[in-house]
């Protein structure tokens, strides 16, 4: 569901850069990716390779911009995803 649900458009991607969640080259890559699902997959891939602090910034930004999706990552239903993400970041 998350791959299809994130609205990863110009404004949101710009905010990700401003928050320090992704880099400018990653921003350009995302904005040049036409298919929304592919863009979301790449965004999550970028986030998985960043620090836990950067991932937490993403969660905060998502809570402000797309709160219905942030709930998936921060409530009981999302605990497993967060733990998997942290594990991937630590052992990637």
PyMOL Python script that loads the backbone (N, CA, C, O; Angstrom):
from pymol import cmd

cmd.read_pdbstr("""\
ATOM      1  N   UNK A   1       0.815  -1.192   0.000  1.00  0.00           N
ATOM      2  CA  UNK A   1       0.000   0.000   0.000  1.00  0.00           C
ATOM      3  C   UNK A   1       0.864   1.263   0.000  1.00  0.00           C
ATOM      4  O   UNK A   1       0.565   2.213  -0.724  1.00  0.00           O
ATOM      5  N   UNK A   2       1.918   1.283   0.795  1.00  0.00           N
ATOM      6  CA  UNK A   2       2.746   2.481   0.921  1.00  0.00           C
ATOM      7  C   UNK A   2       3.362   2.884  -0.413  1.00  0.00           C
ATOM      8  O   UNK A   2       3.446   4.073  -0.719  1.00  0.00           O
ATOM      9  N   UNK A   3       3.788   1.917  -1.201  1.00  0.00           N
ATOM     10  CA  UNK A   3       4.418   2.215  -2.495  1.00  0.00           C
ATOM     11  C   UNK A   3       3.482   2.980  -3.418  1.00  0.00           C
ATOM     12  O   UNK A   3       3.921   3.818  -4.206  1.00  0.00           O
ATOM     13  N   UNK A   4       2.206   2.691  -3.318  1.00  0.00           N
ATOM     14  CA  UNK A   4       1.228   3.344  -4.189  1.00  0.00           C
ATOM     15  C   UNK A   4       0.625   4.598  -3.571  1.00  0.00           C
ATOM     16  O   UNK A   4      -0.010   5.385  -4.272  1.00  0.00           O
ATOM     17  N   UNK A   5       0.813   4.794  -2.273  1.00  0.00           N
ATOM     18  CA  UNK A   5       0.083   5.843  -1.577  1.00  0.00           C
ATOM     19  C   UNK A   5       0.859   7.137  -1.364  1.00  0.00           C
ATOM     20  O   UNK A   5       0.250   8.206  -1.310  1.00  0.00           O
ATOM     21  N   UNK A   6       2.166   7.076  -1.243  1.00  0.00           N
ATOM     22  CA  UNK A   6       2.936   8.296  -0.996  1.00  0.00           C
ATOM     23  C   UNK A   6       2.777   9.239  -2.189  1.00  0.00           C
ATOM     24  O   UNK A   6       2.921   8.832  -3.342  1.00  0.00           O
ATOM     25  N   UNK A   7       2.482  10.490  -1.895  1.00  0.00           N
ATOM     26  CA  UNK A   7       2.421  11.507  -2.939  1.00  0.00           C
ATOM     27  C   UNK A   7       3.780  12.192  -2.953  1.00  0.00           C
ATOM     28  O   UNK A   7       4.059  13.088  -2.156  1.00  0.00           O
ATOM     29  N   UNK A   8       4.603  11.748  -3.871  1.00  0.00           N
ATOM     30  CA  UNK A   8       6.003  12.181  -3.941  1.00  0.00           C
ATOM     31  C   UNK A   8       6.172  13.137  -5.122  1.00  0.00           C
ATOM     32  O   UNK A   8       6.838  12.821  -6.108  1.00  0.00           O
ATOM     33  N   UNK A   9       5.561  14.300  -5.000  1.00  0.00           N
ATOM     34  CA  UNK A   9       5.613  15.304  -6.059  1.00  0.00           C
ATOM     35  C   UNK A   9       6.638  16.379  -5.708  1.00  0.00           C
ATOM     36  O   UNK A   9       7.278  16.310  -4.658  1.00  0.00           O
ATOM     37  N   UNK A  10       6.795  17.371  -6.583  1.00  0.00           N
ATOM     38  CA  UNK A  10       7.826  18.400  -6.445  1.00  0.00           C
ATOM     39  C   UNK A  10       7.892  19.018  -5.057  1.00  0.00           C
ATOM     40  O   UNK A  10       8.961  19.061  -4.447  1.00  0.00           O
ATOM     41  N   UNK A  11       6.767  19.492  -4.555  1.00  0.00           N
ATOM     42  CA  UNK A  11       6.738  20.190  -3.272  1.00  0.00           C
ATOM     43  C   UNK A  11       7.223  19.285  -2.136  1.00  0.00           C
ATOM     44  O   UNK A  11       8.031  19.701  -1.306  1.00  0.00           O
ATOM     45  N   UNK A  12       6.730  18.062  -2.105  1.00  0.00           N
ATOM     46  CA  UNK A  12       7.112  17.116  -1.057  1.00  0.00           C
ATOM     47  C   UNK A  12       8.593  16.767  -1.163  1.00  0.00           C
ATOM     48  O   UNK A  12       9.288  16.701  -0.149  1.00  0.00           O
ATOM     49  N   UNK A  13       9.070  16.547  -2.358  1.00  0.00           N
ATOM     50  CA  UNK A  13      10.485  16.207  -2.568  1.00  0.00           C
ATOM     51  C   UNK A  13      11.379  17.381  -2.147  1.00  0.00           C
ATOM     52  O   UNK A  13      12.430  17.176  -1.540  1.00  0.00           O
ATOM     53  N   UNK A  14      10.965  18.595  -2.466  1.00  0.00           N
ATOM     54  CA  UNK A  14      11.719  19.780  -2.034  1.00  0.00           C
ATOM     55  C   UNK A  14      11.798  19.854  -0.511  1.00  0.00           C
ATOM     56  O   UNK A  14      12.838  20.204   0.046  1.00  0.00           O
ATOM     57  N   UNK A  15      10.700  19.526   0.153  1.00  0.00           N
ATOM     58  CA  UNK A  15      10.682  19.531   1.616  1.00  0.00           C
ATOM     59  C   UNK A  15      11.576  18.439   2.192  1.00  0.00           C
ATOM     60  O   UNK A  15      12.173  18.620   3.253  1.00  0.00           O
ATOM     61  N   UNK A  16      11.670  17.311   1.501  1.00  0.00           N
ATOM     62  CA  UNK A  16      12.566  16.237   1.946  1.00  0.00           C
ATOM     63  C   UNK A  16      14.017  16.701   1.924  1.00  0.00           C
ATOM     64  O   UNK A  16      14.789  16.391   2.832  1.00  0.00           O
ATOM     65  N   UNK A  17      14.384  17.445   0.885  1.00  0.00           N
ATOM     66  CA  UNK A  17      15.747  17.985   0.787  1.00  0.00           C
ATOM     67  C   UNK A  17      15.971  19.020   1.889  1.00  0.00           C
ATOM     68  O   UNK A  17      16.993  18.992   2.573  1.00  0.00           O
ATOM     69  N   UNK A  18      15.019  19.928   2.056  1.00  0.00           N
ATOM     70  CA  UNK A  18      15.146  20.981   3.068  1.00  0.00           C
ATOM     71  C   UNK A  18      15.272  20.403   4.475  1.00  0.00           C
ATOM     72  O   UNK A  18      15.969  20.965   5.321  1.00  0.00           O
ATOM     73  N   UNK A  19      14.600  19.286   4.723  1.00  0.00           N
ATOM     74  CA  UNK A  19      14.656  18.636   6.038  1.00  0.00           C
ATOM     75  C   UNK A  19      15.920  17.796   6.211  1.00  0.00           C
ATOM     76  O   UNK A  19      16.230  17.360   7.319  1.00  0.00           O
ATOM     77  N   UNK A  20      16.644  17.571   5.124  1.00  0.00           N
ATOM     78  CA  UNK A  20      17.855  16.769   5.200  1.00  0.00           C
ATOM     79  C   UNK A  20      17.613  15.274   5.084  1.00  0.00           C
ATOM     80  O   UNK A  20      18.477  14.470   5.436  1.00  0.00           O
ATOM     81  N   UNK A  21      16.433  14.900   4.588  1.00  0.00           N
ATOM     82  CA  UNK A  21      16.104  13.479   4.440  1.00  0.00           C
ATOM     83  C   UNK A  21      16.790  12.855   3.229  1.00  0.00           C
ATOM     84  O   UNK A  21      17.195  11.693   3.262  1.00  0.00           O
ATOM     85  N   UNK A  22      16.913  13.637   2.167  1.00  0.00           N
ATOM     86  CA  UNK A  22      17.564  13.183   0.939  1.00  0.00           C
ATOM     87  C   UNK A  22      18.479  14.300   0.435  1.00  0.00           C
ATOM     88  O   UNK A  22      18.400  15.440   0.893  1.00  0.00           O
ATOM     89  N   UNK A  23      19.337  13.956  -0.504  1.00  0.00           N
ATOM     90  CA  UNK A  23      20.271  14.927  -1.079  1.00  0.00           C
ATOM     91  C   UNK A  23      19.683  15.561  -2.340  1.00  0.00           C
ATOM     92  O   UNK A  23      18.667  15.105  -2.865  1.00  0.00           O
ATOM     93  N   UNK A  24      20.334  16.609  -2.809  1.00  0.00           N
ATOM     94  CA  UNK A  24      19.904  17.263  -4.045  1.00  0.00           C
ATOM     95  C   UNK A  24      19.980  16.319  -5.253  1.00  0.00           C
ATOM     96  O   UNK A  24      19.045  16.296  -6.054  1.00  0.00           O
ATOM     97  N   UNK A  25      21.070  15.533  -5.413  1.00  0.00           N
ATOM     98  CA  UNK A  25      21.086  14.579  -6.532  1.00  0.00           C
ATOM     99  C   UNK A  25      19.947  13.549  -6.442  1.00  0.00           C
ATOM    100  O   UNK A  25      19.386  13.153  -7.464  1.00  0.00           O
ATOM    101  N   UNK A  26      19.612  13.122  -5.228  1.00  0.00           N
ATOM    102  CA  UNK A  26      18.497  12.189  -5.063  1.00  0.00           C
ATOM    103  C   UNK A  26      17.186  12.866  -5.437  1.00  0.00           C
ATOM    104  O   UNK A  26      16.317  12.245  -6.048  1.00  0.00           O
ATOM    105  N   UNK A  27      17.041  14.132  -5.073  1.00  0.00           N
ATOM    106  CA  UNK A  27      15.854  14.906  -5.448  1.00  0.00           C
ATOM    107  C   UNK A  27      15.692  14.930  -6.967  1.00  0.00           C
ATOM    108  O   UNK A  27      14.610  14.667  -7.493  1.00  0.00           O
ATOM    109  N   UNK A  28      16.786  15.250  -7.664  1.00  0.00           N
ATOM    110  CA  UNK A  28      16.731  15.320  -9.127  1.00  0.00           C
ATOM    111  C   UNK A  28      16.351  13.967  -9.718  1.00  0.00           C
ATOM    112  O   UNK A  28      15.556  13.894 -10.656  1.00  0.00           O
ATOM    113  N   UNK A  29      16.919  12.902  -9.170  1.00  0.00           N
ATOM    114  CA  UNK A  29      16.590  11.563  -9.657  1.00  0.00           C
ATOM    115  C   UNK A  29      15.095  11.292  -9.488  1.00  0.00           C
ATOM    116  O   UNK A  29      14.440  10.812 -10.413  1.00  0.00           O
ATOM    117  N   UNK A  30      14.563  11.597  -8.316  1.00  0.00           N
ATOM    118  CA  UNK A  30      13.142  11.349  -8.055  1.00  0.00           C
ATOM    119  C   UNK A  30      12.252  12.146  -8.999  1.00  0.00           C
ATOM    120  O   UNK A  30      11.268  11.625  -9.525  1.00  0.00           O
ATOM    121  N   UNK A  31      12.602  13.410  -9.210  1.00  0.00           N
ATOM    122  CA  UNK A  31      11.762  14.255 -10.058  1.00  0.00           C
ATOM    123  C   UNK A  31      11.842  13.864 -11.533  1.00  0.00           C
ATOM    124  O   UNK A  31      10.950  14.198 -12.313  1.00  0.00           O
ATOM    125  N   UNK A  32      12.898  13.164 -11.913  1.00  0.00           N
ATOM    126  CA  UNK A  32      13.019  12.678 -13.290  1.00  0.00           C
ATOM    127  C   UNK A  32      12.412  11.296 -13.486  1.00  0.00           C
ATOM    128  O   UNK A  32      12.395  10.772 -14.600  1.00  0.00           O
ATOM    129  N   UNK A  33      11.915  10.708 -12.404  1.00  0.00           N
ATOM    130  CA  UNK A  33      11.267   9.401 -12.479  1.00  0.00           C
ATOM    131  C   UNK A  33       9.784   9.620 -12.727  1.00  0.00           C
ATOM    132  O   UNK A  33       9.100  10.255 -11.924  1.00  0.00           O
ATOM    133  N   UNK A  34       9.289   9.094 -13.840  1.00  0.00           N
ATOM    134  CA  UNK A  34       7.928   9.384 -14.284  1.00  0.00           C
ATOM    135  C   UNK A  34       6.877   8.603 -13.498  1.00  0.00           C
ATOM    136  O   UNK A  34       5.884   9.181 -13.055  1.00  0.00           O
ATOM    137  N   UNK A  35       7.079   7.316 -13.322  1.00  0.00           N
ATOM    138  CA  UNK A  35       6.070   6.465 -12.690  1.00  0.00           C
ATOM    139  C   UNK A  35       6.041   6.674 -11.177  1.00  0.00           C
ATOM    140  O   UNK A  35       7.067   6.516 -10.515  1.00  0.00           O
ATOM    141  N   UNK A  36       4.876   7.030 -10.618  1.00  0.00           N
ATOM    142  CA  UNK A  36       4.785   7.284  -9.172  1.00  0.00           C
ATOM    143  C   UNK A  36       5.254   6.116  -8.308  1.00  0.00           C
ATOM    144  O   UNK A  36       5.947   6.330  -7.313  1.00  0.00           O
ATOM    145  N   UNK A  37       4.892   4.897  -8.666  1.00  0.00           N
ATOM    146  CA  UNK A  37       5.299   3.752  -7.847  1.00  0.00           C
ATOM    147  C   UNK A  37       6.821   3.590  -7.868  1.00  0.00           C
ATOM    148  O   UNK A  37       7.429   3.317  -6.833  1.00  0.00           O
ATOM    149  N   UNK A  38       7.427   3.753  -9.024  1.00  0.00           N
ATOM    150  CA  UNK A  38       8.875   3.656  -9.138  1.00  0.00           C
ATOM    151  C   UNK A  38       9.551   4.770  -8.327  1.00  0.00           C
ATOM    152  O   UNK A  38      10.571   4.543  -7.677  1.00  0.00           O
ATOM    153  N   UNK A  39       8.974   5.965  -8.374  1.00  0.00           N
ATOM    154  CA  UNK A  39       9.494   7.101  -7.612  1.00  0.00           C
ATOM    155  C   UNK A  39       9.440   6.793  -6.113  1.00  0.00           C
ATOM    156  O   UNK A  39      10.398   7.061  -5.387  1.00  0.00           O
ATOM    157  N   UNK A  40       8.324   6.234  -5.655  1.00  0.00           N
ATOM    158  CA  UNK A  40       8.168   5.896  -4.240  1.00  0.00           C
ATOM    159  C   UNK A  40       9.128   4.787  -3.822  1.00  0.00           C
ATOM    160  O   UNK A  40       9.701   4.832  -2.734  1.00  0.00           O
ATOM    161  N   UNK A  41       9.300   3.802  -4.684  1.00  0.00           N
ATOM    162  CA  UNK A  41      10.252   2.725  -4.384  1.00  0.00           C
ATOM    163  C   UNK A  41      11.659   3.285  -4.223  1.00  0.00           C
ATOM    164  O   UNK A  41      12.387   2.905  -3.306  1.00  0.00           O
ATOM    165  N   UNK A  42      12.034   4.188  -5.121  1.00  0.00           N
ATOM    166  CA  UNK A  42      13.374   4.770  -5.064  1.00  0.00           C
ATOM    167  C   UNK A  42      13.515   5.658  -3.833  1.00  0.00           C
ATOM    168  O   UNK A  42      14.561   5.647  -3.185  1.00  0.00           O
ATOM    169  N   UNK A  43      12.474   6.431  -3.499  1.00  0.00           N
ATOM    170  CA  UNK A  43      12.514   7.253  -2.294  1.00  0.00           C
ATOM    171  C   UNK A  43      12.764   6.383  -1.068  1.00  0.00           C
ATOM    172  O   UNK A  43      13.634   6.694  -0.254  1.00  0.00           O
ATOM    173  N   UNK A  44      12.017   5.309  -0.932  1.00  0.00           N
ATOM    174  CA  UNK A  44      12.194   4.428   0.222  1.00  0.00           C
ATOM    175  C   UNK A  44      13.569   3.763   0.203  1.00  0.00           C
ATOM    176  O   UNK A  44      14.152   3.511   1.258  1.00  0.00           O
ATOM    177  N   UNK A  45      14.080   3.482  -0.977  1.00  0.00           N
ATOM    178  CA  UNK A  45      15.432   2.929  -1.098  1.00  0.00           C
ATOM    179  C   UNK A  45      16.463   3.956  -0.625  1.00  0.00           C
ATOM    180  O   UNK A  45      17.390   3.613   0.109  1.00  0.00           O
ATOM    181  N   UNK A  46      16.305   5.203  -1.042  1.00  0.00           N
ATOM    182  CA  UNK A  46      17.208   6.270  -0.580  1.00  0.00           C
ATOM    183  C   UNK A  46      17.156   6.383   0.938  1.00  0.00           C
ATOM    184  O   UNK A  46      18.194   6.468   1.595  1.00  0.00           O
ATOM    185  N   UNK A  47      15.947   6.385   1.496  1.00  0.00           N
ATOM    186  CA  UNK A  47      15.783   6.542   2.941  1.00  0.00           C
ATOM    187  C   UNK A  47      16.390   5.365   3.705  1.00  0.00           C
ATOM    188  O   UNK A  47      16.948   5.539   4.788  1.00  0.00           O
ATOM    189  N   UNK A  48      16.280   4.198   3.145  1.00  0.00           N
ATOM    190  CA  UNK A  48      16.831   2.999   3.787  1.00  0.00           C
ATOM    191  C   UNK A  48      18.353   3.089   3.915  1.00  0.00           C
ATOM    192  O   UNK A  48      18.941   2.497   4.820  1.00  0.00           O
ATOM    193  N   UNK A  49      18.978   3.822   3.018  1.00  0.00           N
ATOM    194  CA  UNK A  49      20.436   3.954   3.015  1.00  0.00           C
ATOM    195  C   UNK A  49      20.931   5.140   3.840  1.00  0.00           C
ATOM    196  O   UNK A  49      22.137   5.330   4.001  1.00  0.00           O
ATOM    197  N   UNK A  50      20.010   5.925   4.353  1.00  0.00           N
ATOM    198  CA  UNK A  50      20.376   7.102   5.155  1.00  0.00           C
ATOM    199  C   UNK A  50      20.344   6.736   6.636  1.00  0.00           C
ATOM    200  O   UNK A  50      20.078   5.587   6.990  1.00  0.00           O
ATOM    201  N   UNK A  51      20.605   7.680   7.473  1.00  0.00           N
ATOM    202  CA  UNK A  51      20.653   7.423   8.912  1.00  0.00           C
ATOM    203  C   UNK A  51      19.250   7.253   9.493  1.00  0.00           C
ATOM    204  O   UNK A  51      18.251   7.609   8.869  1.00  0.00           O
ATOM    205  N   UNK A  52      19.205   6.706  10.689  1.00  0.00           N
ATOM    206  CA  UNK A  52      17.936   6.578  11.399  1.00  0.00           C
ATOM    207  C   UNK A  52      17.368   7.968  11.661  1.00  0.00           C
ATOM    208  O   UNK A  52      16.155   8.165  11.589  1.00  0.00           O
ATOM    209  N   UNK A  53      18.231   8.931  11.965  1.00  0.00           N
ATOM    210  CA  UNK A  53      17.783  10.310  12.194  1.00  0.00           C
ATOM    211  C   UNK A  53      17.105  10.873  10.944  1.00  0.00           C
ATOM    212  O   UNK A  53      16.080  11.546  11.046  1.00  0.00           O
ATOM    213  N   UNK A  54      17.667  10.602   9.774  1.00  0.00           N
ATOM    214  CA  UNK A  54      17.058  11.071   8.523  1.00  0.00           C
ATOM    215  C   UNK A  54      15.716  10.391   8.290  1.00  0.00           C
ATOM    216  O   UNK A  54      14.771  11.027   7.823  1.00  0.00           O
ATOM    217  N   UNK A  55      15.625   9.108   8.610  1.00  0.00           N
ATOM    218  CA  UNK A  55      14.361   8.396   8.470  1.00  0.00           C
ATOM    219  C   UNK A  55      13.314   8.997   9.407  1.00  0.00           C
ATOM    220  O   UNK A  55      12.152   9.152   9.031  1.00  0.00           O
ATOM    221  N   UNK A  56      13.729   9.333  10.622  1.00  0.00           N
ATOM    222  CA  UNK A  56      12.801   9.947  11.567  1.00  0.00           C
ATOM    223  C   UNK A  56      12.336  11.315  11.077  1.00  0.00           C
ATOM    224  O   UNK A  56      11.179  11.681  11.284  1.00  0.00           O
ATOM    225  N   UNK A  57      13.221  12.076  10.431  1.00  0.00           N
ATOM    226  CA  UNK A  57      12.829  13.356   9.832  1.00  0.00           C
ATOM    227  C   UNK A  57      11.768  13.118   8.759  1.00  0.00           C
ATOM    228  O   UNK A  57      10.813  13.886   8.640  1.00  0.00           O
ATOM    229  N   UNK A  58      11.942  12.057   7.984  1.00  0.00           N
ATOM    230  CA  UNK A  58      10.960  11.694   6.960  1.00  0.00           C
ATOM    231  C   UNK A  58       9.606  11.408   7.602  1.00  0.00           C
ATOM    232  O   UNK A  58       8.576  11.865   7.107  1.00  0.00           O
ATOM    233  N   UNK A  59       9.603  10.657   8.700  1.00  0.00           N
ATOM    234  CA  UNK A  59       8.351  10.329   9.388  1.00  0.00           C
ATOM    235  C   UNK A  59       7.661  11.599   9.862  1.00  0.00           C
ATOM    236  O   UNK A  59       6.445  11.732   9.726  1.00  0.00           O
ATOM    237  N   UNK A  60       8.426  12.532  10.417  1.00  0.00           N
ATOM    238  CA  UNK A  60       7.861  13.792  10.900  1.00  0.00           C
ATOM    239  C   UNK A  60       7.280  14.594   9.736  1.00  0.00           C
ATOM    240  O   UNK A  60       6.175  15.127   9.835  1.00  0.00           O
ATOM    241  N   UNK A  61       8.022  14.676   8.645  1.00  0.00           N
ATOM    242  CA  UNK A  61       7.535  15.389   7.466  1.00  0.00           C
ATOM    243  C   UNK A  61       6.287  14.716   6.905  1.00  0.00           C
ATOM    244  O   UNK A  61       5.325  15.388   6.533  1.00  0.00           O
ATOM    245  N   UNK A  62       6.307  13.402   6.847  1.00  0.00           N
ATOM    246  CA  UNK A  62       5.144  12.661   6.359  1.00  0.00           C
ATOM    247  C   UNK A  62       3.941  12.910   7.264  1.00  0.00           C
ATOM    248  O   UNK A  62       2.818  13.038   6.775  1.00  0.00           O
ATOM    249  N   UNK A  63       4.161  12.981   8.566  1.00  0.00           N
ATOM    250  CA  UNK A  63       3.062  13.240   9.510  1.00  0.00           C
ATOM    251  C   UNK A  63       2.434  14.608   9.258  1.00  0.00           C
ATOM    252  O   UNK A  63       1.230  14.787   9.437  1.00  0.00           O
ATOM    253  N   UNK A  64       3.250  15.566   8.846  1.00  0.00           N
ATOM    254  CA  UNK A  64       2.737  16.907   8.562  1.00  0.00           C
ATOM    255  C   UNK A  64       2.060  16.986   7.201  1.00  0.00           C
ATOM    256  O   UNK A  64       1.060  17.685   7.042  1.00  0.00           O
ATOM    257  N   UNK A  65       2.599  16.275   6.226  1.00  0.00           N
ATOM    258  CA  UNK A  65       2.121  16.391   4.845  1.00  0.00           C
ATOM    259  C   UNK A  65       1.082  15.335   4.470  1.00  0.00           C
ATOM    260  O   UNK A  65       0.128  15.627   3.749  1.00  0.00           O
ATOM    261  N   UNK A  66       1.266  14.123   4.955  1.00  0.00           N
ATOM    262  CA  UNK A  66       0.392  13.004   4.596  1.00  0.00           C
ATOM    263  C   UNK A  66       0.139  12.158   5.851  1.00  0.00           C
ATOM    264  O   UNK A  66       0.586  11.014   5.935  1.00  0.00           O
ATOM    265  N   UNK A  67      -0.581  12.733   6.824  1.00  0.00           N
ATOM    266  CA  UNK A  67      -0.721  12.080   8.135  1.00  0.00           C
ATOM    267  C   UNK A  67      -1.330  10.685   8.102  1.00  0.00           C
ATOM    268  O   UNK A  67      -1.007   9.848   8.945  1.00  0.00           O
ATOM    269  N   UNK A  68      -2.192  10.432   7.154  1.00  0.00           N
ATOM    270  CA  UNK A  68      -2.796   9.107   7.049  1.00  0.00           C
ATOM    271  C   UNK A  68      -1.740   8.036   6.761  1.00  0.00           C
ATOM    272  O   UNK A  68      -1.906   6.882   7.155  1.00  0.00           O
ATOM    273  N   UNK A  69      -0.657   8.413   6.077  1.00  0.00           N
ATOM    274  CA  UNK A  69       0.411   7.456   5.794  1.00  0.00           C
ATOM    275  C   UNK A  69       1.381   7.341   6.959  1.00  0.00           C
ATOM    276  O   UNK A  69       1.908   6.262   7.229  1.00  0.00           O
ATOM    277  N   UNK A  70       1.615   8.438   7.643  1.00  0.00           N
ATOM    278  CA  UNK A  70       2.513   8.405   8.799  1.00  0.00           C
ATOM    279  C   UNK A  70       1.969   7.449   9.859  1.00  0.00           C
ATOM    280  O   UNK A  70       2.734   6.781  10.555  1.00  0.00           O
ATOM    281  N   UNK A  71       0.659   7.391   9.975  1.00  0.00           N
ATOM    282  CA  UNK A  71       0.046   6.483  10.945  1.00  0.00           C
ATOM    283  C   UNK A  71       0.389   5.026  10.637  1.00  0.00           C
ATOM    284  O   UNK A  71       0.522   4.214  11.552  1.00  0.00           O
ATOM    285  N   UNK A  72       0.529   4.697   9.374  1.00  0.00           N
ATOM    286  CA  UNK A  72       0.898   3.331   9.001  1.00  0.00           C
ATOM    287  C   UNK A  72       2.289   2.962   9.525  1.00  0.00           C
ATOM    288  O   UNK A  72       2.568   1.798   9.816  1.00  0.00           O
ATOM    289  N   UNK A  73       3.141   3.957   9.638  1.00  0.00           N
ATOM    290  CA  UNK A  73       4.514   3.713  10.062  1.00  0.00           C
ATOM    291  C   UNK A  73       4.727   3.901  11.555  1.00  0.00           C
ATOM    292  O   UNK A  73       5.741   3.453  12.091  1.00  0.00           O
ATOM    293  N   UNK A  74       3.800   4.547  12.233  1.00  0.00           N
ATOM    294  CA  UNK A  74       4.033   4.885  13.634  1.00  0.00           C
ATOM    295  C   UNK A  74       3.049   4.248  14.604  1.00  0.00           C
ATOM    296  O   UNK A  74       3.221   4.386  15.815  1.00  0.00           O
ATOM    297  N   UNK A  75       2.030   3.560  14.118  1.00  0.00           N
ATOM    298  CA  UNK A  75       1.090   2.883  15.004  1.00  0.00           C
ATOM    299  C   UNK A  75       1.401   1.394  15.021  1.00  0.00           C
ATOM    300  O   UNK A  75       2.360   0.951  14.389  1.00  0.00           O
ATOM    301  N   UNK A  76       0.613   0.638  15.725  1.00  0.00           N
ATOM    302  CA  UNK A  76       0.859  -0.793  15.849  1.00  0.00           C
ATOM    303  C   UNK A  76       1.046  -1.475  14.505  1.00  0.00           C
ATOM    304  O   UNK A  76       1.870  -2.379  14.366  1.00  0.00           O
ATOM    305  N   UNK A  77       0.277  -1.039  13.518  1.00  0.00           N
ATOM    306  CA  UNK A  77       0.380  -1.652  12.202  1.00  0.00           C
ATOM    307  C   UNK A  77       1.693  -1.376  11.508  1.00  0.00           C
ATOM    308  O   UNK A  77       2.059  -2.098  10.580  1.00  0.00           O
ATOM    309  N   UNK A  78       2.416  -0.345  11.934  1.00  0.00           N
ATOM    310  CA  UNK A  78       3.658   0.021  11.276  1.00  0.00           C
ATOM    311  C   UNK A  78       4.913  -0.332  12.031  1.00  0.00           C
ATOM    312  O   UNK A  78       6.015  -0.132  11.518  1.00  0.00           O
ATOM    313  N   UNK A  79       4.779  -0.857  13.244  1.00  0.00           N
ATOM    314  CA  UNK A  79       5.964  -1.150  14.035  1.00  0.00           C
ATOM    315  C   UNK A  79       6.922  -2.089  13.310  1.00  0.00           C
ATOM    316  O   UNK A  79       8.136  -1.893  13.362  1.00  0.00           O
ATOM    317  N   UNK A  80       6.402  -3.082  12.652  1.00  0.00           N
ATOM    318  CA  UNK A  80       7.259  -4.037  11.951  1.00  0.00           C
ATOM    319  C   UNK A  80       8.016  -3.343  10.830  1.00  0.00           C
ATOM    320  O   UNK A  80       9.205  -3.600  10.640  1.00  0.00           O
ATOM    321  N   UNK A  81       7.349  -2.466  10.082  1.00  0.00           N
ATOM    322  CA  UNK A  81       8.007  -1.756   8.989  1.00  0.00           C
ATOM    323  C   UNK A  81       9.135  -0.877   9.522  1.00  0.00           C
ATOM    324  O   UNK A  81      10.219  -0.841   8.941  1.00  0.00           O
ATOM    325  N   UNK A  82       8.889  -0.169  10.620  1.00  0.00           N
ATOM    326  CA  UNK A  82       9.929   0.679  11.190  1.00  0.00           C
ATOM    327  C   UNK A  82      11.110  -0.165  11.642  1.00  0.00           C
ATOM    328  O   UNK A  82      12.258   0.186  11.371  1.00  0.00           O
ATOM    329  N   UNK A  83      10.849  -1.263  12.320  1.00  0.00           N
ATOM    330  CA  UNK A  83      11.932  -2.130  12.773  1.00  0.00           C
ATOM    331  C   UNK A  83      12.710  -2.694  11.596  1.00  0.00           C
ATOM    332  O   UNK A  83      13.936  -2.794  11.653  1.00  0.00           O
ATOM    333  N   UNK A  84      12.008  -3.065  10.530  1.00  0.00           N
ATOM    334  CA  UNK A  84      12.694  -3.581   9.336  1.00  0.00           C
ATOM    335  C   UNK A  84      13.545  -2.488   8.725  1.00  0.00           C
ATOM    336  O   UNK A  84      14.672  -2.749   8.303  1.00  0.00           O
ATOM    337  N   UNK A  85      13.028  -1.262   8.669  1.00  0.00           N
ATOM    338  CA  UNK A  85      13.771  -0.151   8.091  1.00  0.00           C
ATOM    339  C   UNK A  85      15.022   0.144   8.890  1.00  0.00           C
ATOM    340  O   UNK A  85      16.096   0.353   8.326  1.00  0.00           O
ATOM    341  N   UNK A  86      14.879   0.159  10.212  1.00  0.00           N
ATOM    342  CA  UNK A  86      16.042   0.411  11.070  1.00  0.00           C
ATOM    343  C   UNK A  86      17.065  -0.707  10.897  1.00  0.00           C
ATOM    344  O   UNK A  86      18.263  -0.441  10.802  1.00  0.00           O
ATOM    345  N   UNK A  87      16.608  -1.937  10.858  1.00  0.00           N
ATOM    346  CA  UNK A  87      17.515  -3.071  10.663  1.00  0.00           C
ATOM    347  C   UNK A  87      18.259  -2.946   9.344  1.00  0.00           C
ATOM    348  O   UNK A  87      19.469  -3.169   9.284  1.00  0.00           O
ATOM    349  N   UNK A  88      17.540  -2.591   8.290  1.00  0.00           N
ATOM    350  CA  UNK A  88      18.183  -2.438   6.979  1.00  0.00           C
ATOM    351  C   UNK A  88      19.210  -1.312   6.996  1.00  0.00           C
ATOM    352  O   UNK A  88      20.272  -1.423   6.384  1.00  0.00           O
ATOM    353  N   UNK A  89      18.890  -0.225   7.702  1.00  0.00           N
ATOM    354  CA  UNK A  89      19.822   0.890   7.769  1.00  0.00           C
ATOM    355  C   UNK A  89      21.088   0.497   8.545  1.00  0.00           C
ATOM    356  O   UNK A  89      22.194   0.905   8.191  1.00  0.00           O
ATOM    357  N   UNK A  90      20.912  -0.283   9.585  1.00  0.00           N
ATOM    358  CA  UNK A  90      22.056  -0.659  10.408  1.00  0.00           C
ATOM    359  C   UNK A  90      22.938  -1.711   9.746  1.00  0.00           C
ATOM    360  O   UNK A  90      24.152  -1.725   9.950  1.00  0.00           O
ATOM    361  N   UNK A  91      22.338  -2.578   8.964  1.00  0.00           N
ATOM    362  CA  UNK A  91      23.092  -3.698   8.415  1.00  0.00           C
ATOM    363  C   UNK A  91      23.235  -3.675   6.902  1.00  0.00           C
ATOM    364  O   UNK A  91      23.658  -4.666   6.307  1.00  0.00           O
ATOM    365  N   UNK A  92      22.891  -2.558   6.273  1.00  0.00           N
ATOM    366  CA  UNK A  92      23.001  -2.470   4.814  1.00  0.00           C
ATOM    367  C   UNK A  92      24.446  -2.279   4.396  1.00  0.00           C
ATOM    368  O   UNK A  92      24.736  -2.184   3.204  1.00  0.00           O
TER     369      UNK A  92
END
""", "prot")
cmd.dss("prot")
cmd.show_as("cartoon", "prot")
cmd.util.cbc("prot")
cmd.orient("prot")
